[in-house]
Amino acid sequence: MRVAIYARVSTQQQENDMQLTPLREFVQRMGWVSVEYLEKASSVKKRPVFDQLISDARQRKFECILVWKIDRFARSMKQFIDTVLELDQVGVSVRSLTQNICSDQKDPMGRFVLGLFALLAELERNIIVERVRAGVAEAQRKGVHCGRPGRIFKRSEAEKLREQGLTWRAISERMGIPVATVRDALGLGGDRRQRGKARPVSLG
């Protein structure tokens, strides 16, 4: 099996031998072939070697990513879960050597880990949705408008153009507003108006 070894240290002065030695020994014992991605002086936003690792993983240049510990691979548990789930979609697993965590679908524990991660990711999404809904409900209770601001234009000008025989699209292009907004403002939107959509604000 071809695997990718990923090791990371935060400064140029630090060495990653503490990570590389056990990783290389493990690869040798397993009889695998490895390619190494070594990151130094990494920051929260810039990890070019990591980005290359993920890009190569998407191209299936290896079957597994081997890391010493989770915190050497991901900056947060959320990032770790999201990345593991993404890589699973392209058939690449992640293994943490010292923490005995593996996302290999061929392994029963790996399938359990993936299932658990998927549940955690769904739980987080649901929590975020509920927070947003609660925030919107509270804002509406206080009379605060939520959503896109209404478009301001002269309704009388739209009516005049319509009386001149211009099509809805022609009026839309001339006034720089969507066709649906023009129709809604003149009371012809009908079922096209969607719930929660900001209503047009016309000026006399």
The 8 nearest C-alpha neighbors of each residue, nearest first, counted from 0:
[[1, 31, 32, 2, 62, 61, 30, 63],
 [0, 2, 32, 61, 33, 62, 31, 3],
 [3, 1, 63, 33, 61, 62, 64, 32],
 [2, 4, 64, 34, 33, 35, 65, 63],
 [3, 5, 35, 65, 64, 36, 66, 34],
 [4, 6, 36, 66, 37, 35, 65, 3],
 [7, 5, 37, 38, 18, 66, 15, 36],
 [8, 6, 38, 71, 39, 37, 15, 9],
 [7, 9, 39, 10, 13, 15, 38, 40],
 [8, 10, 40, 41, 39, 7, 42, 11],
 [11, 9, 40, 12, 13, 39, 8, 41],
 [10, 12, 40, 13, 39, 9, 14, 8],
 [13, 11, 10, 14, 40, 39, 9, 8],
 [14, 12, 10, 11, 8, 15, 9, 39],
 [13, 15, 16, 12, 8, 17, 11, 39],
 [14, 16, 17, 18, 19, 8, 6, 7],
 [15, 17, 19, 18, 20, 14, 21, 6],
 [18, 16, 15, 19, 20, 21, 14, 67],
 [19, 17, 16, 15, 67, 20, 21, 6],
 [18, 20, 16, 22, 21, 17, 23, 15],
 [19, 21, 23, 22, 16, 18, 17, 24],
 [22, 20, 24, 23, 19, 25, 18, 17],
 [23, 21, 19, 25, 24, 20, 26, 18],
 [24, 22, 26, 20, 25, 21, 19, 27],
 [23, 25, 21, 27, 22, 26, 20, 28],
 [24, 26, 28, 22, 27, 23, 21, 29],
 [27, 25, 23, 29, 31, 24, 28, 30],
 [26, 28, 24, 30, 25, 29, 23, 31],
 [29, 27, 25, 30, 26, 24, 31, 23],
 [30, 28, 26, 27, 31, 25, 24, 0],
 [29, 31, 27, 28, 26, 32, 0, 25],
 [30, 32, 0, 26, 29, 1, 27, 33],
 [33, 31, 1, 0, 2, 30, 34, 26],
 [34, 32, 2, 3, 1, 31, 35, 4],
 [33, 35, 3, 4, 2, 36, 32, 1],
 [36, 34, 4, 3, 5, 37, 33, 6],
 [35, 37, 5, 4, 48, 6, 38, 34],
 [38, 36, 6, 5, 7, 35, 39, 48],
 [37, 39, 7, 48, 6, 8, 36, 41],
 [40, 38, 8, 41, 11, 10, 9, 7],
 [41, 39, 10, 9, 11, 8, 42, 38],
 [40, 42, 9, 39, 46, 45, 38, 10],
 [43, 41, 45, 44, 46, 40, 9, 10],
 [42, 44, 45, 41, 74, 46, 9, 73],
 [45, 43, 42, 46, 41, 47, 74, 50],
 [46, 44, 42, 43, 47, 41, 50, 49],
 [45, 47, 49, 41, 48, 50, 42, 44],
 [46, 48, 50, 49, 45, 51, 38, 41],
 [49, 47, 51, 50, 46, 38, 52, 36],
 [50, 48, 52, 46, 51, 47, 53, 38],
 [49, 51, 47, 53, 52, 48, 54, 46],
 [52, 50, 54, 48, 49, 53, 55, 47],
 [53, 51, 49, 55, 50, 54, 56, 48],
 [52, 54, 56, 50, 55, 51, 57, 49],
 [55, 53, 51, 57, 56, 52, 50, 58],
 [54, 56, 58, 52, 57, 53, 60, 51],
 [57, 55, 53, 59, 58, 54, 60, 52],
 [56, 58, 54, 55, 59, 89, 53, 86],
 [57, 59, 55, 56, 60, 54, 89, 61],
 [60, 58, 56, 61, 57, 55, 62, 91],
 [59, 61, 58, 55, 56, 62, 57, 1],
 [62, 60, 1, 2, 59, 63, 3, 56],
 [61, 63, 91, 2, 1, 92, 59, 90],
 [62, 64, 92, 2, 91, 93, 61, 3],
 [65, 63, 3, 93, 2, 4, 94, 92],
 [64, 66, 4, 94, 3, 93, 95, 5],
 [67, 65, 95, 5, 68, 4, 96, 94],
 [66, 68, 96, 18, 95, 97, 22, 71],
 [69, 67, 95, 71, 70, 66, 97, 98],
 [68, 70, 72, 71, 73, 95, 66, 67],
 [69, 71, 73, 72, 68, 74, 75, 76],
 [72, 70, 69, 68, 7, 73, 6, 67],
 [71, 73, 69, 70, 66, 68, 74, 5],
 [74, 72, 79, 70, 75, 78, 71, 69],
 [75, 73, 70, 78, 72, 76, 43, 79],
 [76, 74, 78, 77, 73, 79, 70, 69],
 [75, 77, 79, 78, 80, 73, 74, 69],
 [78, 76, 80, 75, 79, 81, 120, 74],
 [79, 77, 81, 75, 76, 80, 73, 82],
 [78, 80, 76, 73, 82, 77, 81, 83],
 [79, 81, 83, 77, 82, 78, 116, 76],
 [82, 80, 78, 84, 79, 83, 77, 85],
 [83, 81, 85, 79, 84, 80, 78, 86],
 [82, 84, 80, 86, 85, 81, 79, 87],
 [85, 83, 87, 81, 82, 86, 80, 88],
 [84, 86, 82, 88, 87, 83, 81, 89],
 [87, 85, 91, 83, 88, 89, 84, 82],
 [86, 88, 90, 84, 91, 89, 85, 92],
 [87, 89, 86, 85, 90, 84, 91, 83],
 [90, 88, 86, 87, 91, 57, 59, 85],
 [89, 91, 87, 88, 86, 92, 62, 59],
 [92, 90, 62, 86, 63, 87, 89, 56],
 [91, 93, 63, 103, 102, 87, 64, 62],
 [94, 92, 64, 102, 63, 101, 65, 83],
 [93, 95, 101, 65, 100, 96, 64, 66],
 [96, 94, 66, 100, 68, 67, 98, 99],
 [95, 97, 67, 99, 98, 94, 66, 68],
 [98, 96, 99, 95, 67, 68, 100, 66],
 [97, 99, 100, 95, 96, 68, 69, 67],
 [100, 98, 96, 97, 95, 101, 94, 68],
 [101, 99, 95, 98, 94, 102, 96, 109],
 [102, 100, 94, 109, 93, 103, 95, 99],
 [101, 103, 109, 92, 93, 113, 112, 104],
 [102, 104, 109, 92, 105, 106, 101, 110],
 [103, 105, 110, 106, 109, 102, 107, 92],
 [106, 104, 103, 107, 109, 110, 102, 108],
 [105, 107, 109, 104, 108, 103, 110, 102],
 [108, 106, 110, 109, 111, 105, 104, 103],
 [109, 107, 111, 110, 106, 112, 101, 102],
 [108, 110, 102, 103, 106, 112, 101, 107],
 [111, 109, 104, 113, 107, 108, 112, 114],
 [110, 112, 108, 114, 109, 113, 115, 107],
 [113, 111, 109, 115, 110, 114, 116, 102],
 [114, 112, 116, 110, 115, 111, 102, 117],
 [113, 115, 111, 117, 112, 116, 110, 118],
 [114, 116, 112, 118, 113, 117, 111, 119],
 [115, 117, 119, 113, 118, 114, 80, 112],
 [116, 118, 120, 114, 115, 119, 113, 121],
 [119, 117, 121, 115, 116, 120, 122, 114],
 [120, 118, 122, 116, 121, 117, 123, 115],
 [119, 121, 117, 123, 122, 118, 116, 124],
 [122, 120, 124, 118, 123, 119, 117, 125],
 [123, 121, 119, 125, 120, 124, 118, 126],
 [122, 124, 126, 120, 121, 125, 119, 127],
 [123, 125, 121, 127, 126, 122, 128, 120],
 [126, 124, 128, 122, 127, 123, 129, 121],
 [127, 125, 123, 129, 124, 128, 130, 122],
 [126, 128, 130, 124, 125, 129, 131, 123],
 [129, 127, 125, 131, 130, 126, 132, 124],
 [128, 130, 132, 126, 131, 127, 133, 125],
 [131, 129, 127, 133, 128, 132, 134, 126],
 [130, 132, 134, 128, 129, 133, 135, 127],
 [133, 131, 129, 135, 134, 130, 136, 128],
 [134, 132, 136, 130, 131, 135, 129, 137],
 [133, 135, 131, 137, 132, 136, 130, 138],
 [134, 136, 138, 132, 137, 133, 139, 131],
 [137, 135, 133, 139, 138, 134, 132, 140],
 [138, 136, 140, 134, 139, 135, 133, 141],
 [137, 139, 135, 143, 141, 140, 136, 134],
 [140, 138, 142, 136, 143, 141, 137, 135],
 [139, 141, 137, 138, 142, 136, 143, 135],
 [142, 140, 138, 139, 143, 137, 136, 144],
 [143, 141, 139, 140, 138, 144, 137, 145],
 [142, 144, 138, 139, 141, 145, 140, 137],
 [143, 145, 139, 142, 146, 138, 148, 147],
 [146, 144, 143, 135, 147, 139, 138, 148],
 [145, 147, 148, 197, 144, 196, 195, 149],
 [146, 148, 197, 149, 145, 196, 144, 150],
 [149, 147, 197, 146, 150, 198, 144, 145],
 [148, 150, 199, 197, 198, 200, 151, 147],
 [151, 149, 199, 200, 148, 152, 198, 201],
 [150, 152, 200, 201, 149, 199, 202, 153],
 [151, 153, 201, 202, 154, 150, 200, 174],
 [154, 152, 202, 201, 156, 155, 203, 157],
 [153, 155, 201, 157, 156, 203, 202, 152],
 [156, 154, 158, 157, 153, 203, 159, 202],
 [155, 157, 159, 154, 153, 158, 160, 152],
 [156, 158, 154, 160, 155, 159, 161, 153],
 [159, 157, 155, 161, 156, 160, 162, 154],
 [160, 158, 156, 162, 161, 157, 155, 163],
 [161, 159, 163, 157, 162, 158, 165, 156],
 [160, 162, 158, 165, 164, 163, 159, 157],
 [163, 161, 159, 164, 160, 158, 165, 157],
 [164, 162, 160, 161, 165, 159, 158, 166],
 [163, 165, 161, 162, 166, 160, 159, 167],
 [164, 166, 161, 163, 160, 169, 170, 167],
 [165, 167, 169, 168, 170, 164, 161, 171],
 [168, 166, 170, 169, 178, 171, 165, 181],
 [169, 167, 171, 166, 170, 178, 172, 165],
 [168, 170, 166, 172, 171, 167, 165, 173],
 [171, 169, 173, 167, 168, 172, 174, 166],
 [170, 172, 168, 176, 178, 169, 174, 177],
 [173, 171, 175, 169, 170, 174, 168, 176],
 [172, 174, 170, 171, 175, 169, 176, 168],
 [175, 173, 171, 172, 176, 170, 152, 157],
 [174, 176, 172, 173, 171, 177, 170, 152],
 [175, 177, 171, 174, 178, 180, 172, 181],
 [178, 176, 180, 179, 171, 181, 175, 172],
 [177, 179, 171, 181, 180, 168, 167, 182],
 [180, 178, 182, 177, 181, 183, 188, 191],
 [179, 181, 183, 177, 178, 182, 184, 199],
 [182, 180, 184, 178, 179, 183, 185, 177],
 [183, 181, 187, 188, 179, 185, 184, 180],
 [182, 184, 188, 186, 180, 187, 185, 181],
 [185, 183, 181, 186, 182, 180, 199, 154],
 [184, 186, 182, 183, 187, 181, 158, 154],
 [187, 185, 183, 184, 188, 182, 189, 181],
 [188, 186, 182, 183, 189, 185, 184, 181],
 [187, 189, 183, 182, 191, 186, 192, 190],
 [190, 188, 191, 187, 192, 186, 183, 182],
 [189, 191, 192, 188, 193, 187, 194, 183],
 [190, 192, 189, 188, 193, 179, 183, 187],
 [193, 191, 190, 188, 189, 194, 183, 196],
 [192, 194, 196, 191, 195, 190, 197, 198],
 [193, 195, 196, 192, 197, 191, 198, 190],
 [194, 196, 193, 197, 146, 145, 198, 192],
 [197, 195, 194, 193, 198, 146, 192, 147],
 [196, 198, 149, 147, 148, 195, 146, 199],
 [197, 199, 149, 196, 200, 150, 180, 183],
 [200, 198, 149, 150, 180, 201, 184, 151],
 [199, 201, 151, 150, 149, 198, 152, 202],
 [202, 200, 152, 154, 153, 151, 199, 203],
 [201, 203, 153, 154, 152, 200, 151, 155],
 [202, 154, 155, 153, 201, 156, 152, 200]]
